C-alpha cells in the first residue's frame, strides 16, 4: 500500500464518514470543504506521525498543507527526505 492509499484508509477509518470510499479522491478538499475541522486535523496529524514515523513542527502545521490527500502525501514525502 502506498502513502496515498494509507492516508485515504486512515481518513476513512477514523475521520470521514462516506457511503462509498471511492467518493474520496486524492484531490478532494478536506478542510476548505468542511470535511475536517480543527480538532480532526490535530487528531489526523497525530495519527500520521505515528503511522509514518515522522514528526511535524508547529510551523509546518498549516491548514492549506492538509487540504487533500495529495498535499498530505507531499508533506510526508518531504519529511522523509
N, CA, C and O atoms as a GROMACS GRO file, in nm:
protein
  324
    1UNK      N    1   0.085  -0.118   0.000
    1UNK     CA    2   0.000   0.000   0.000
    1UNK      C    3   0.089   0.124   0.000
    1UNK      O    4   0.179   0.137   0.084
    2UNK      N    5   0.065   0.215  -0.094
    2UNK     CA    6   0.148   0.337  -0.099
    2UNK      C    7   0.094   0.442  -0.001
    2UNK      O    8  -0.010   0.424   0.061
    3UNK      N    9   0.168   0.551   0.012
    3UNK     CA   10   0.132   0.655   0.108
    3UNK      C   11  -0.010   0.706   0.089
    3UNK      O   12  -0.085   0.718   0.186
    4UNK      N   13  -0.047   0.736  -0.035
    4UNK     CA   14  -0.179   0.792  -0.060
    4UNK      C   15  -0.289   0.695  -0.020
    4UNK      O   16  -0.392   0.736   0.034
    5UNK      N   17  -0.268   0.567  -0.047
    5UNK     CA   18  -0.368   0.467  -0.007
    5UNK      C   19  -0.377   0.459   0.145
    5UNK      O   20  -0.487   0.447   0.200
    6UNK      N   21  -0.262   0.466   0.212
    6UNK     CA   22  -0.262   0.463   0.359
    6UNK      C   23  -0.333   0.586   0.416
    6UNK      O   24  -0.412   0.574   0.509
    7UNK      N   25  -0.305   0.702   0.361
    7UNK     CA   26  -0.369   0.825   0.408
    7UNK      C   27  -0.520   0.815   0.388
    7UNK      O   28  -0.597   0.849   0.478
    8UNK      N   29  -0.561   0.769   0.272
    8UNK     CA   30  -0.704   0.754   0.244
    8UNK      C   31  -0.768   0.658   0.343
    8UNK      O   32  -0.877   0.685   0.394
    9UNK      N   33  -0.702   0.548   0.372
    9UNK     CA   34  -0.757   0.450   0.465
    9UNK      C   35  -0.767   0.508   0.606
    9UNK      O   36  -0.865   0.483   0.676
   10UNK      N   37  -0.667   0.584   0.647
   10UNK     CA   38  -0.670   0.650   0.778
   10UNK      C   39  -0.791   0.743   0.785
   10UNK      O   40  -0.864   0.744   0.884
   11UNK      N   41  -0.810   0.822   0.681
   11UNK     CA   42  -0.923   0.915   0.677
   11UNK      C   43  -1.056   0.841   0.683
   11UNK      O   44  -1.146   0.882   0.757
   12UNK      N   45  -1.069   0.734   0.606
   12UNK     CA   46  -1.195   0.659   0.603
   12UNK      C   47  -1.220   0.584   0.734
   12UNK      O   48  -1.334   0.570   0.776
   13UNK      N   49  -1.114   0.537   0.796
   13UNK     CA   50  -1.129   0.459   0.920
   13UNK      C   51  -1.166   0.545   1.041
   13UNK      O   52  -1.239   0.501   1.130
   14UNK      N   53  -1.116   0.668   1.044
   14UNK     CA   54  -1.137   0.742   1.167
   14UNK      C   55  -1.183   0.885   1.156
   14UNK      O   56  -1.211   0.948   1.257
   15UNK      N   57  -1.192   0.939   1.035
   15UNK     CA   58  -1.218   1.081   1.026
   15UNK      C   59  -1.332   1.121   0.932
   15UNK      O   60  -1.390   1.229   0.948
   16UNK      N   61  -1.363   1.037   0.837
   16UNK     CA   62  -1.463   1.073   0.736
   16UNK      C   63  -1.565   0.962   0.724
   16UNK      O   64  -1.531   0.844   0.714
   17UNK      N   65  -1.691   1.001   0.724
   17UNK     CA   66  -1.797   0.904   0.701
   17UNK      C   67  -1.854   0.927   0.561
   17UNK      O   68  -1.916   1.029   0.534
   18UNK      N   69  -1.830   0.832   0.475
   18UNK     CA   70  -1.886   0.837   0.340
   18UNK      C   71  -1.948   0.701   0.310
   18UNK      O   72  -1.905   0.598   0.362
   19UNK      N   73  -2.049   0.702   0.226
   19UNK     CA   74  -2.114   0.577   0.189
   19UNK      C   75  -2.023   0.492   0.102
   19UNK      O   76  -2.023   0.369   0.112
   20UNK      N   77  -1.946   0.558   0.018
   20UNK     CA   78  -1.860   0.487  -0.076
   20UNK      C   79  -1.720   0.549  -0.067
   20UNK      O   80  -1.702   0.667  -0.098
   21UNK      N   81  -1.622   0.470  -0.027
   21UNK     CA   82  -1.485   0.519  -0.014
   21UNK      C   83  -1.428   0.574  -0.143
   21UNK      O   84  -1.334   0.653  -0.141
   22UNK      N   85  -1.486   0.532  -0.256
   22UNK     CA   86  -1.439   0.583  -0.385
   22UNK      C   87  -1.475   0.729  -0.407
   22UNK      O   88  -1.424   0.794  -0.498
   23UNK      N   89  -1.566   0.782  -0.322
   23UNK     CA   90  -1.603   0.923  -0.331
   23UNK      C   91  -1.488   1.013  -0.288
   23UNK      O   92  -1.482   1.130  -0.326
   24UNK      N   93  -1.397   0.959  -0.210
   24UNK     CA   94  -1.283   1.035  -0.160
   24UNK      C   95  -1.167   1.023  -0.258
   24UNK      O   96  -1.102   0.919  -0.266
   25UNK      N   97  -1.143   1.130  -0.330
   25UNK     CA   98  -1.036   1.133  -0.429
   25UNK      C   99  -0.911   1.194  -0.367
   25UNK      O  100  -0.918   1.255  -0.260
   26UNK      N  101  -0.798   1.178  -0.433
   26UNK     CA  102  -0.673   1.234  -0.382
   26UNK      C  103  -0.673   1.386  -0.378
   26UNK      O  104  -0.596   1.447  -0.303
   27UNK      N  105  -0.758   1.448  -0.458
   27UNK     CA  106  -0.763   1.595  -0.460
   27UNK      C  107  -0.890   1.652  -0.396
   27UNK      O  108  -0.917   1.772  -0.407
   28UNK      N  109  -0.967   1.568  -0.329
   28UNK     CA  110  -1.087   1.615  -0.259
   28UNK      C  111  -1.047   1.713  -0.150
   28UNK      O  112  -0.963   1.680  -0.066
   29UNK      N  113  -1.104   1.834  -0.149
   29UNK     CA  114  -1.072   1.930  -0.043
   29UNK      C  115  -1.124   1.879   0.092
   29UNK      O  116  -1.243   1.852   0.108
   30UNK      N  117  -1.034   1.866   0.188
   30UNK     CA  118  -1.072   1.810   0.317
   30UNK      C  119  -1.109   1.917   0.418
   30UNK      O  120  -1.203   1.900   0.496
   31UNK      N  121  -1.037   2.026   0.418
   31UNK     CA  122  -1.059   2.131   0.517
   31UNK      C  123  -1.147   2.241   0.459
   31UNK      O  124  -1.245   2.281   0.522
   32UNK      N  125  -1.112   2.289   0.342
   32UNK     CA  126  -1.187   2.401   0.283
   32UNK      C  127  -1.332   2.363   0.253
   32UNK      O  128  -1.418   2.451   0.244
   33UNK      N  129  -1.360   2.234   0.239
   33UNK     CA  130  -1.498   2.191   0.215
   33UNK      C  131  -1.571   2.157   0.345
   33UNK      O  132  -1.690   2.128   0.343
   34UNK      N  133  -1.498   2.159   0.457
   34UNK     CA  134  -1.562   2.131   0.586
   34UNK      C  135  -1.563   1.985   0.626
   34UNK      O  136  -1.624   1.950   0.727
   35UNK      N  137  -1.498   1.898   0.550
   35UNK     CA  138  -1.494   1.756   0.584
   35UNK      C  139  -1.419   1.736   0.716
   35UNK      O  140  -1.461   1.659   0.802
   36UNK      N  141  -1.306   1.807   0.731
   36UNK     CA  142  -1.228   1.802   0.855
   36UNK      C  143  -1.236   1.936   0.925
   36UNK      O  144  -1.231   2.041   0.861
   37UNK      N  145  -1.247   1.933   1.059
   37UNK     CA  146  -1.241   2.056   1.137
   37UNK      C  147  -1.108   2.062   1.211
   37UNK      O  148  -1.025   1.973   1.196
   38UNK      N  149  -1.088   2.165   1.290
   38UNK     CA  150  -0.958   2.185   1.355
   38UNK      C  151  -0.922   2.072   1.451
   38UNK      O  152  -0.805   2.034   1.459
   39UNK      N  153  -1.019   2.017   1.521
   39UNK     CA  154  -0.992   1.904   1.612
   39UNK      C  155  -0.952   1.781   1.531
   39UNK      O  156  -0.858   1.711   1.566
   40UNK      N  157  -1.024   1.755   1.424
   40UNK     CA  158  -0.993   1.640   1.338
   40UNK      C  159  -0.854   1.652   1.278
   40UNK      O  160  -0.784   1.552   1.266
   41UNK      N  161  -0.816   1.772   1.242
   41UNK     CA  162  -0.682   1.792   1.184
   41UNK      C  163  -0.575   1.754   1.284
   41UNK      O  164  -0.478   1.686   1.249
   42UNK      N  165  -0.591   1.798   1.409
   42UNK     CA  166  -0.492   1.764   1.513
   42UNK      C  167  -0.486   1.614   1.535
   42UNK      O  168  -0.377   1.558   1.549
   43UNK      N  169  -0.601   1.549   1.538
   43UNK     CA  170  -0.604   1.403   1.554
   43UNK      C  171  -0.541   1.334   1.434
   43UNK      O  172  -0.468   1.236   1.449
   44UNK      N  173  -0.568   1.384   1.315
   44UNK     CA  174  -0.510   1.328   1.193
   44UNK      C  175  -0.358   1.342   1.196
   44UNK      O  176  -0.287   1.248   1.162
   45UNK      N  177  -0.308   1.458   1.235
   45UNK     CA  178  -0.164   1.480   1.242
   45UNK      C  179  -0.099   1.380   1.337
   45UNK      O  180   0.006   1.324   1.307
   46UNK      N  181  -0.162   1.358   1.452
   46UNK     CA  182  -0.110   1.260   1.549
   46UNK      C  183  -0.104   1.121   1.486
   46UNK      O  184  -0.004   1.050   1.501
   47UNK      N  185  -0.209   1.082   1.418
   47UNK     CA  186  -0.214   0.951   1.352
   47UNK      C  187  -0.109   0.941   1.242
   47UNK      O  188  -0.043   0.838   1.230
   48UNK      N  189  -0.094   1.045   1.163
   48UNK     CA  190   0.007   1.044   1.055
   48UNK      C  191   0.147   1.032   1.113
   48UNK      O  192   0.230   0.958   1.059
   49UNK      N  193   0.175   1.103   1.221
   49UNK     CA  194   0.307   1.097   1.282
   49UNK      C  195   0.339   0.955   1.329
   49UNK      O  196   0.451   0.907   1.312
   50UNK      N  197   0.241   0.889   1.388
   50UNK     CA  198   0.262   0.752   1.436
   50UNK      C  199   0.274   0.653   1.320
   50UNK      O  200   0.361   0.566   1.320
   51UNK      N  201   0.186   0.667   1.223
   51UNK     CA  202   0.183   0.573   1.110
   51UNK      C  203   0.310   0.581   1.025
   51UNK      O  204   0.367   0.479   0.987
   52UNK      N  205   0.354   0.703   0.995
   52UNK     CA  206   0.466   0.722   0.904
   52UNK      C  207   0.598   0.749   0.977
   52UNK      O  208   0.701   0.774   0.914
   53UNK      N  209   0.594   0.743   1.111
   53UNK     CA  210   0.713   0.763   1.194
   53UNK      C  211   0.785   0.893   1.158
   53UNK      O  212   0.905   0.894   1.132
   54UNK      N  213   0.709   1.001   1.159
   54UNK     CA  214   0.761   1.134   1.132
   54UNK      C  215   0.710   1.228   1.241
   54UNK      O  216   0.626   1.190   1.322
   55UNK      N  217   0.762   1.348   1.242
   55UNK     CA  218   0.714   1.449   1.335
   55UNK      C  219   0.697   1.581   1.264
   55UNK      O  220   0.781   1.620   1.182
   56UNK      N  221   0.590   1.649   1.295
   56UNK     CA  222   0.565   1.780   1.238
   56UNK      C  223   0.597   1.887   1.342
   56UNK      O  224   0.558   1.876   1.458
   57UNK      N  225   0.667   1.991   1.299
   57UNK     CA  226   0.693   2.106   1.384
   57UNK      C  227   0.571   2.198   1.377
   57UNK      O  228   0.495   2.195   1.280
   58UNK      N  229   0.554   2.280   1.478
   58UNK     CA  230   0.437   2.369   1.484
   58UNK      C  231   0.425   2.457   1.359
   58UNK      O  232   0.315   2.478   1.308
   59UNK      N  233   0.537   2.507   1.309
   59UNK     CA  234   0.532   2.595   1.192
   59UNK      C  235   0.495   2.521   1.063
   59UNK      O  236   0.461   2.584   0.963
   60UNK      N  237   0.502   2.388   1.065
   60UNK     CA  238   0.467   2.310   0.945
   60UNK      C  239   0.318   2.279   0.937
   60UNK      O  240   0.267   2.237   0.833
   61UNK      N  241   0.248   2.301   1.047
   61UNK     CA  242   0.107   2.266   1.052
   61UNK      C  243   0.025   2.386   1.002
   61UNK      O  244  -0.005   2.479   1.076
   62UNK      N  245  -0.008   2.378   0.877
   62UNK     CA  246  -0.082   2.483   0.807
   62UNK      C  247  -0.202   2.418   0.742
   62UNK      O  248  -0.189   2.317   0.672
   63UNK      N  249  -0.319   2.475   0.764
   63UNK     CA  250  -0.442   2.416   0.709
   63UNK      C  251  -0.432   2.390   0.559
   63UNK      O  252  -0.482   2.289   0.509
   64UNK      N  253  -0.367   2.478   0.487
   64UNK     CA  254  -0.355   2.463   0.341
   64UNK      C  255  -0.274   2.340   0.303
   64UNK      O  256  -0.293   2.284   0.195
   65UNK      N  257  -0.183   2.298   0.389
   65UNK     CA  258  -0.098   2.183   0.359
   65UNK      C  259  -0.166   2.049   0.388
   65UNK      O  260  -0.114   1.944   0.351
   66UNK      N  261  -0.282   2.053   0.453
   66UNK     CA  262  -0.353   1.931   0.488
   66UNK      C  263  -0.490   1.924   0.420
   66UNK      O  264  -0.579   1.853   0.467
   67UNK      N  265  -0.507   1.998   0.310
   67UNK     CA  266  -0.639   2.009   0.249
   67UNK      C  267  -0.673   1.900   0.147
   67UNK      O  268  -0.782   1.901   0.091
   68UNK      N  269  -0.582   1.808   0.123
   68UNK     CA  270  -0.614   1.696   0.034
   68UNK      C  271  -0.514   1.582   0.060
   68UNK      O  272  -0.410   1.603   0.122
   69UNK      N  273  -0.548   1.466   0.014
   69UNK     CA  274  -0.458   1.352   0.025
   69UNK      C  275  -0.327   1.381  -0.048
   69UNK      O  276  -0.219   1.348   0.001
   70UNK      N  277  -0.337   1.443  -0.166
   70UNK     CA  278  -0.216   1.478  -0.242
   70UNK      C  279  -0.123   1.569  -0.161
   70UNK      O  280  -0.002   1.546  -0.157
   71UNK      N  281  -0.180   1.672  -0.097
   71UNK     CA  282  -0.099   1.765  -0.019
   71UNK      C  283  -0.038   1.698   0.104
   71UNK      O  284   0.077   1.722   0.138
   72UNK      N  285  -0.117   1.615   0.171
   72UNK     CA  286  -0.067   1.542   0.288
   72UNK      C  287   0.047   1.450   0.247
   72UNK      O  288   0.149   1.440   0.315
   73UNK      N  289   0.028   1.382   0.135
   73UNK     CA  290   0.132   1.292   0.085
   73UNK      C  291   0.262   1.369   0.058
   73UNK      O  292   0.370   1.321   0.092
   74UNK      N  293   0.250   1.486  -0.002
   74UNK     CA  294   0.370   1.565  -0.031
   74UNK      C  295   0.442   1.605   0.098
   74UNK      O  296   0.565   1.605   0.102
   75UNK      N  297   0.368   1.637   0.202
   75UNK     CA  298   0.429   1.668   0.332
   75UNK      C  299   0.508   1.548   0.385
   75UNK      O  300   0.620   1.563   0.433
   76UNK      N  301   0.447   1.431   0.375
   76UNK     CA  302   0.511   1.310   0.425
   76UNK      C  303   0.638   1.280   0.345
   76UNK      O  304   0.742   1.248   0.403
   77UNK      N  305   0.629   1.291   0.213
   77UNK     CA  306   0.745   1.267   0.128
   77UNK      C  307   0.857   1.364   0.165
   77UNK      O  308   0.973   1.324   0.178
   78UNK      N  309   0.823   1.491   0.181
   78UNK     CA  310   0.923   1.592   0.218
   78UNK      C  311   0.986   1.562   0.354
   78UNK      O  312   1.106   1.581   0.372
   79UNK      N  313   0.906   1.515   0.450
   79UNK     CA  314   0.956   1.485   0.583
   79UNK      C  315   1.052   1.365   0.583
   79UNK      O  316   1.145   1.359   0.663
   80UNK      N  317   1.029   1.272   0.494
   80UNK     CA  318   1.110   1.150   0.491
   80UNK      C  319   1.239   1.167   0.413
   80UNK      O  320   1.323   1.077   0.412
   81UNK      N  321   1.256   1.281   0.347
   81UNK     CA  322   1.379   1.304   0.268
   81UNK      C  323   1.492   1.350   0.358
   81UNK      O  324   1.603   1.375   0.310
   0.00000   0.00000   0.00000
